């Protein structure tokens, strides 16, 4: 059973909080949380300094641990990970709360 993870929505182009008619927008933010976990470096999230994969580091790194590190961070965040693997240089994952 998939849980809906409602949270404040971020504007994808600017990264700022999305505001419509003067109110914050709340929506299912599972994909947003996954994206933030992949892009964040350790120490970027003040209240949880040990969280983050630092996806940018893997652009020039030849380690094969990227999908494993993503899986570990998703599980630590409370997600059920059904699949997470590298396919021809692209990260493929299926994970939900």
Phi and psi in radians as a Rosetta constraint file:
Dihedral C 1 N 2 CA 2 C 2 CIRCULARHARMONIC -1.505 0.35
Dihedral N 2 CA 2 C 2 N 3 CIRCULARHARMONIC 2.222 0.35
Dihedral C 2 N 3 CA 3 C 3 CIRCULARHARMONIC -1.537 0.35
Dihedral N 3 CA 3 C 3 N 4 CIRCULARHARMONIC 2.549 0.35
Dihedral C 3 N 4 CA 4 C 4 CIRCULARHARMONIC -1.573 0.35
Dihedral N 4 CA 4 C 4 N 5 CIRCULARHARMONIC 2.204 0.35
Dihedral C 4 N 5 CA 5 C 5 CIRCULARHARMONIC -1.795 0.35
Dihedral N 5 CA 5 C 5 N 6 CIRCULARHARMONIC 1.568 0.35
Dihedral C 5 N 6 CA 6 C 6 CIRCULARHARMONIC -1.413 0.35
Dihedral N 6 CA 6 C 6 N 7 CIRCULARHARMONIC 2.388 0.35
Dihedral C 6 N 7 CA 7 C 7 CIRCULARHARMONIC -2.785 0.35
Dihedral N 7 CA 7 C 7 N 8 CIRCULARHARMONIC 3.032 0.35
Dihedral C 7 N 8 CA 8 C 8 CIRCULARHARMONIC -1.116 0.35
Dihedral N 8 CA 8 C 8 N 9 CIRCULARHARMONIC 2.375 0.35
Dihedral C 8 N 9 CA 9 C 9 CIRCULARHARMONIC -1.601 0.35
Dihedral N 9 CA 9 C 9 N 10 CIRCULARHARMONIC 2.405 0.35
Dihedral C 9 N 10 CA 10 C 10 CIRCULARHARMONIC -1.726 0.35
Dihedral N 10 CA 10 C 10 N 11 CIRCULARHARMONIC 2.542 0.35
Dihedral C 10 N 11 CA 11 C 11 CIRCULARHARMONIC -1.243 0.35
Dihedral N 11 CA 11 C 11 N 12 CIRCULARHARMONIC 2.173 0.35
Dihedral C 11 N 12 CA 12 C 12 CIRCULARHARMONIC -1.179 0.35
Dihedral N 12 CA 12 C 12 N 13 CIRCULARHARMONIC -0.462 0.35
Dihedral C 12 N 13 CA 13 C 13 CIRCULARHARMONIC -1.439 0.35
Dihedral N 13 CA 13 C 13 N 14 CIRCULARHARMONIC -0.654 0.35
Dihedral C 13 N 14 CA 14 C 14 CIRCULARHARMONIC -1.844 0.35
Dihedral N 14 CA 14 C 14 N 15 CIRCULARHARMONIC -0.407 0.35
Dihedral C 14 N 15 CA 15 C 15 CIRCULARHARMONIC 1.460 0.35
Dihedral N 15 CA 15 C 15 N 16 CIRCULARHARMONIC -0.023 0.35
Dihedral C 15 N 16 CA 16 C 16 CIRCULARHARMONIC -1.423 0.35
Dihedral N 16 CA 16 C 16 N 17 CIRCULARHARMONIC 2.844 0.35
Dihedral C 16 N 17 CA 17 C 17 CIRCULARHARMONIC -1.050 0.35
Dihedral N 17 CA 17 C 17 N 18 CIRCULARHARMONIC 2.394 0.35
Dihedral C 17 N 18 CA 18 C 18 CIRCULARHARMONIC -1.440 0.35
Dihedral N 18 CA 18 C 18 N 19 CIRCULARHARMONIC 2.227 0.35
Dihedral C 18 N 19 CA 19 C 19 CIRCULARHARMONIC -2.206 0.35
Dihedral N 19 CA 19 C 19 N 20 CIRCULARHARMONIC 2.227 0.35
Dihedral C 19 N 20 CA 20 C 20 CIRCULARHARMONIC -2.212 0.35
Dihedral N 20 CA 20 C 20 N 21 CIRCULARHARMONIC 2.217 0.35
Dihedral C 20 N 21 CA 21 C 21 CIRCULARHARMONIC 0.941 0.35
Dihedral N 21 CA 21 C 21 N 22 CIRCULARHARMONIC 0.646 0.35
Dihedral C 21 N 22 CA 22 C 22 CIRCULARHARMONIC 1.397 0.35
Dihedral N 22 CA 22 C 22 N 23 CIRCULARHARMONIC 0.066 0.35
Dihedral C 22 N 23 CA 23 C 23 CIRCULARHARMONIC -2.067 0.35
Dihedral N 23 CA 23 C 23 N 24 CIRCULARHARMONIC 2.585 0.35
Dihedral C 23 N 24 CA 24 C 24 CIRCULARHARMONIC -1.165 0.35
Dihedral N 24 CA 24 C 24 N 25 CIRCULARHARMONIC 2.541 0.35
Dihedral C 24 N 25 CA 25 C 25 CIRCULARHARMONIC -1.669 0.35
Dihedral N 25 CA 25 C 25 N 26 CIRCULARHARMONIC 2.216 0.35
Dihedral C 25 N 26 CA 26 C 26 CIRCULARHARMONIC -1.870 0.35
Dihedral N 26 CA 26 C 26 N 27 CIRCULARHARMONIC 2.389 0.35
Dihedral C 26 N 27 CA 27 C 27 CIRCULARHARMONIC -2.799 0.35
Dihedral N 27 CA 27 C 27 N 28 CIRCULARHARMONIC 3.090 0.35
Dihedral C 27 N 28 CA 28 C 28 CIRCULARHARMONIC -1.179 0.35
Dihedral N 28 CA 28 C 28 N 29 CIRCULARHARMONIC 2.046 0.35
Dihedral C 28 N 29 CA 29 C 29 CIRCULARHARMONIC -1.982 0.35
Dihedral N 29 CA 29 C 29 N 30 CIRCULARHARMONIC 0.446 0.35
Dihedral C 29 N 30 CA 30 C 30 CIRCULARHARMONIC -0.996 0.35
Dihedral N 30 CA 30 C 30 N 31 CIRCULARHARMONIC -0.882 0.35
Dihedral C 30 N 31 CA 31 C 31 CIRCULARHARMONIC -1.077 0.35
Dihedral N 31 CA 31 C 31 N 32 CIRCULARHARMONIC -0.691 0.35
Dihedral C 31 N 32 CA 32 C 32 CIRCULARHARMONIC -1.072 0.35
Dihedral N 32 CA 32 C 32 N 33 CIRCULARHARMONIC -0.763 0.35
Dihedral C 32 N 33 CA 33 C 33 CIRCULARHARMONIC -1.113 0.35
Dihedral N 33 CA 33 C 33 N 34 CIRCULARHARMONIC -0.729 0.35
Dihedral C 33 N 34 CA 34 C 34 CIRCULARHARMONIC -1.097 0.35
Dihedral N 34 CA 34 C 34 N 35 CIRCULARHARMONIC -0.772 0.35
Dihedral C 34 N 35 CA 35 C 35 CIRCULARHARMONIC -1.068 0.35
Dihedral N 35 CA 35 C 35 N 36 CIRCULARHARMONIC -0.789 0.35
Dihedral C 35 N 36 CA 36 C 36 CIRCULARHARMONIC -1.110 0.35
Dihedral N 36 CA 36 C 36 N 37 CIRCULARHARMONIC -0.693 0.35
Dihedral C 36 N 37 CA 37 C 37 CIRCULARHARMONIC -1.127 0.35
Dihedral N 37 CA 37 C 37 N 38 CIRCULARHARMONIC -0.670 0.35
Dihedral C 37 N 38 CA 38 C 38 CIRCULARHARMONIC -1.229 0.35
Dihedral N 38 CA 38 C 38 N 39 CIRCULARHARMONIC -0.696 0.35
Dihedral C 38 N 39 CA 39 C 39 CIRCULARHARMONIC -1.460 0.35
Dihedral N 39 CA 39 C 39 N 40 CIRCULARHARMONIC -0.487 0.35
Dihedral C 39 N 40 CA 40 C 40 CIRCULARHARMONIC -1.229 0.35
Dihedral N 40 CA 40 C 40 N 41 CIRCULARHARMONIC 2.464 0.35
Dihedral C 40 N 41 CA 41 C 41 CIRCULARHARMONIC -1.621 0.35
Dihedral N 41 CA 41 C 41 N 42 CIRCULARHARMONIC 2.783 0.35
Dihedral C 41 N 42 CA 42 C 42 CIRCULARHARMONIC -0.984 0.35
Dihedral N 42 CA 42 C 42 N 43 CIRCULARHARMONIC 2.278 0.35
Dihedral C 42 N 43 CA 43 C 43 CIRCULARHARMONIC 1.679 0.35
Dihedral N 43 CA 43 C 43 N 44 CIRCULARHARMONIC -0.230 0.35
Dihedral C 43 N 44 CA 44 C 44 CIRCULARHARMONIC -1.214 0.35
Dihedral N 44 CA 44 C 44 N 45 CIRCULARHARMONIC -0.580 0.35
Dihedral C 44 N 45 CA 45 C 45 CIRCULARHARMONIC -1.710 0.35
Dihedral N 45 CA 45 C 45 N 46 CIRCULARHARMONIC 1.886 0.35
Dihedral C 45 N 46 CA 46 C 46 CIRCULARHARMONIC -0.964 0.35
Dihedral N 46 CA 46 C 46 N 47 CIRCULARHARMONIC -0.787 0.35
Dihedral C 46 N 47 CA 47 C 47 CIRCULARHARMONIC -1.403 0.35
Dihedral N 47 CA 47 C 47 N 48 CIRCULARHARMONIC -0.220 0.35
Dihedral C 47 N 48 CA 48 C 48 CIRCULARHARMONIC -2.403 0.35
Dihedral N 48 CA 48 C 48 N 49 CIRCULARHARMONIC 1.286 0.35
Dihedral C 48 N 49 CA 49 C 49 CIRCULARHARMONIC -1.170 0.35
Dihedral N 49 CA 49 C 49 N 50 CIRCULARHARMONIC -0.241 0.35
Dihedral C 49 N 50 CA 50 C 50 CIRCULARHARMONIC -1.677 0.35
Dihedral N 50 CA 50 C 50 N 51 CIRCULARHARMONIC 0.161 0.35
Dihedral C 50 N 51 CA 51 C 51 CIRCULARHARMONIC -1.736 0.35
Dihedral N 51 CA 51 C 51 N 52 CIRCULARHARMONIC 2.443 0.35
Dihedral C 51 N 52 CA 52 C 52 CIRCULARHARMONIC 2.311 0.35
Dihedral N 52 CA 52 C 52 N 53 CIRCULARHARMONIC 2.559 0.35
Dihedral C 52 N 53 CA 53 C 53 CIRCULARHARMONIC -1.754 0.35
Dihedral N 53 CA 53 C 53 N 54 CIRCULARHARMONIC -0.524 0.35
Dihedral C 53 N 54 CA 54 C 54 CIRCULARHARMONIC 1.087 0.35
Dihedral N 54 CA 54 C 54 N 55 CIRCULARHARMONIC 1.094 0.35
Dihedral C 54 N 55 CA 55 C 55 CIRCULARHARMONIC -0.981 0.35
Dihedral N 55 CA 55 C 55 N 56 CIRCULARHARMONIC -0.536 0.35
Dihedral C 55 N 56 CA 56 C 56 CIRCULARHARMONIC -1.130 0.35
Dihedral N 56 CA 56 C 56 N 57 CIRCULARHARMONIC -0.535 0.35
Dihedral C 56 N 57 CA 57 C 57 CIRCULARHARMONIC -1.068 0.35
Dihedral N 57 CA 57 C 57 N 58 CIRCULARHARMONIC -0.570 0.35
Dihedral C 57 N 58 CA 58 C 58 CIRCULARHARMONIC -1.366 0.35
Dihedral N 58 CA 58 C 58 N 59 CIRCULARHARMONIC -0.155 0.35
Dihedral C 58 N 59 CA 59 C 59 CIRCULARHARMONIC -1.114 0.35
Dihedral N 59 CA 59 C 59 N 60 CIRCULARHARMONIC -0.614 0.35
Dihedral C 59 N 60 CA 60 C 60 CIRCULARHARMONIC -1.987 0.35
Dihedral N 60 CA 60 C 60 N 61 CIRCULARHARMONIC 0.125 0.35
Dihedral C 60 N 61 CA 61 C 61 CIRCULARHARMONIC -1.829 0.35
Dihedral N 61 CA 61 C 61 N 62 CIRCULARHARMONIC 2.458 0.35
Dihedral C 61 N 62 CA 62 C 62 CIRCULARHARMONIC -1.750 0.35
Dihedral N 62 CA 62 C 62 N 63 CIRCULARHARMONIC 0.273 0.35
Dihedral C 62 N 63 CA 63 C 63 CIRCULARHARMONIC -1.214 0.35
Dihedral N 63 CA 63 C 63 N 64 CIRCULARHARMONIC 2.633 0.35
Dihedral C 63 N 64 CA 64 C 64 CIRCULARHARMONIC -1.749 0.35
Dihedral N 64 CA 64 C 64 N 65 CIRCULARHARMONIC 0.388 0.35
Dihedral C 64 N 65 CA 65 C 65 CIRCULARHARMONIC -1.740 0.35
Dihedral N 65 CA 65 C 65 N 66 CIRCULARHARMONIC 0.068 0.35
Dihedral C 65 N 66 CA 66 C 66 CIRCULARHARMONIC -1.008 0.35
Dihedral N 66 CA 66 C 66 N 67 CIRCULARHARMONIC -0.907 0.35
Dihedral C 66 N 67 CA 67 C 67 CIRCULARHARMONIC -1.124 0.35
Dihedral N 67 CA 67 C 67 N 68 CIRCULARHARMONIC -0.608 0.35
Dihedral C 67 N 68 CA 68 C 68 CIRCULARHARMONIC -1.142 0.35
Dihedral N 68 CA 68 C 68 N 69 CIRCULARHARMONIC -0.777 0.35
Dihedral C 68 N 69 CA 69 C 69 CIRCULARHARMONIC -1.124 0.35
Dihedral N 69 CA 69 C 69 N 70 CIRCULARHARMONIC -0.665 0.35
Dihedral C 69 N 70 CA 70 C 70 CIRCULARHARMONIC -1.108 0.35
Dihedral N 70 CA 70 C 70 N 71 CIRCULARHARMONIC -0.811 0.35
Dihedral C 70 N 71 CA 71 C 71 CIRCULARHARMONIC -1.005 0.35
Dihedral N 71 CA 71 C 71 N 72 CIRCULARHARMONIC -0.799 0.35
Dihedral C 71 N 72 CA 72 C 72 CIRCULARHARMONIC -1.073 0.35
Dihedral N 72 CA 72 C 72 N 73 CIRCULARHARMONIC -0.790 0.35
Dihedral C 72 N 73 CA 73 C 73 CIRCULARHARMONIC -1.157 0.35
Dihedral N 73 CA 73 C 73 N 74 CIRCULARHARMONIC -0.694 0.35
Dihedral C 73 N 74 CA 74 C 74 CIRCULARHARMONIC -1.100 0.35
Dihedral N 74 CA 74 C 74 N 75 CIRCULARHARMONIC -0.751 0.35
Dihedral C 74 N 75 CA 75 C 75 CIRCULARHARMONIC -1.141 0.35
Dihedral N 75 CA 75 C 75 N 76 CIRCULARHARMONIC -0.738 0.35
Dihedral C 75 N 76 CA 76 C 76 CIRCULARHARMONIC -1.087 0.35
Dihedral N 76 CA 76 C 76 N 77 CIRCULARHARMONIC -0.490 0.35
Dihedral C 76 N 77 CA 77 C 77 CIRCULARHARMONIC -1.470 0.35
Dihedral N 77 CA 77 C 77 N 78 CIRCULARHARMONIC -0.035 0.35
Dihedral C 77 N 78 CA 78 C 78 CIRCULARHARMONIC 1.698 0.35
Dihedral N 78 CA 78 C 78 N 79 CIRCULARHARMONIC 0.231 0.35
Dihedral C 78 N 79 CA 79 C 79 CIRCULARHARMONIC -1.528 0.35
Dihedral N 79 CA 79 C 79 N 80 CIRCULARHARMONIC 2.647 0.35
Dihedral C 79 N 80 CA 80 C 80 CIRCULARHARMONIC -1.633 0.35
Dihedral N 80 CA 80 C 80 N 81 CIRCULARHARMONIC 1.994 0.35
Dihedral C 80 N 81 CA 81 C 81 CIRCULARHARMONIC -1.699 0.35
Dihedral N 81 CA 81 C 81 N 82 CIRCULARHARMONIC 1.995 0.35
Dihedral C 81 N 82 CA 82 C 82 CIRCULARHARMONIC -1.532 0.35
Dihedral N 82 CA 82 C 82 N 83 CIRCULARHARMONIC -0.578 0.35
Dihedral C 82 N 83 CA 83 C 83 CIRCULARHARMONIC -2.725 0.35
Dihedral N 83 CA 83 C 83 N 84 CIRCULARHARMONIC 2.541 0.35
Dihedral C 83 N 84 CA 84 C 84 CIRCULARHARMONIC -2.832 0.35
Dihedral N 84 CA 84 C 84 N 85 CIRCULARHARMONIC 1.898 0.35
Dihedral C 84 N 85 CA 85 C 85 CIRCULARHARMONIC -2.714 0.35
Dihedral N 85 CA 85 C 85 N 86 CIRCULARHARMONIC 2.890 0.35
Dihedral C 85 N 86 CA 86 C 86 CIRCULARHARMONIC -1.646 0.35
Dihedral N 86 CA 86 C 86 N 87 CIRCULARHARMONIC 2.257 0.35
Dihedral C 86 N 87 CA 87 C 87 CIRCULARHARMONIC -2.253 0.35
Dihedral N 87 CA 87 C 87 N 88 CIRCULARHARMONIC 1.848 0.35
Dihedral C 87 N 88 CA 88 C 88 CIRCULARHARMONIC 0.915 0.35
Dihedral N 88 CA 88 C 88 N 89 CIRCULARHARMONIC 0.768 0.35
Dihedral C 88 N 89 CA 89 C 89 CIRCULARHARMONIC 1.449 0.35
Dihedral N 89 CA 89 C 89 N 90 CIRCULARHARMONIC 0.071 0.35
Dihedral C 89 N 90 CA 90 C 90 CIRCULARHARMONIC -1.984 0.35
Dihedral N 90 CA 90 C 90 N 91 CIRCULARHARMONIC 2.423 0.35
Dihedral C 90 N 91 CA 91 C 91 CIRCULARHARMONIC -1.424 0.35
Dihedral N 91 CA 91 C 91 N 92 CIRCULARHARMONIC 2.139 0.35
Dihedral C 91 N 92 CA 92 C 92 CIRCULARHARMONIC -1.982 0.35
Dihedral N 92 CA 92 C 92 N 93 CIRCULARHARMONIC 2.188 0.35
Dihedral C 92 N 93 CA 93 C 93 CIRCULARHARMONIC -2.545 0.35
Dihedral N 93 CA 93 C 93 N 94 CIRCULARHARMONIC 2.651 0.35
Dihedral C 93 N 94 CA 94 C 94 CIRCULARHARMONIC -2.348 0.35
Dihedral N 94 CA 94 C 94 N 95 CIRCULARHARMONIC 1.839 0.35
Dihedral C 94 N 95 CA 95 C 95 CIRCULARHARMONIC -2.567 0.35
Dihedral N 95 CA 95 C 95 N 96 CIRCULARHARMONIC 2.453 0.35
Dihedral C 95 N 96 CA 96 C 96 CIRCULARHARMONIC -2.518 0.35
Dihedral N 96 CA 96 C 96 N 97 CIRCULARHARMONIC 2.822 0.35
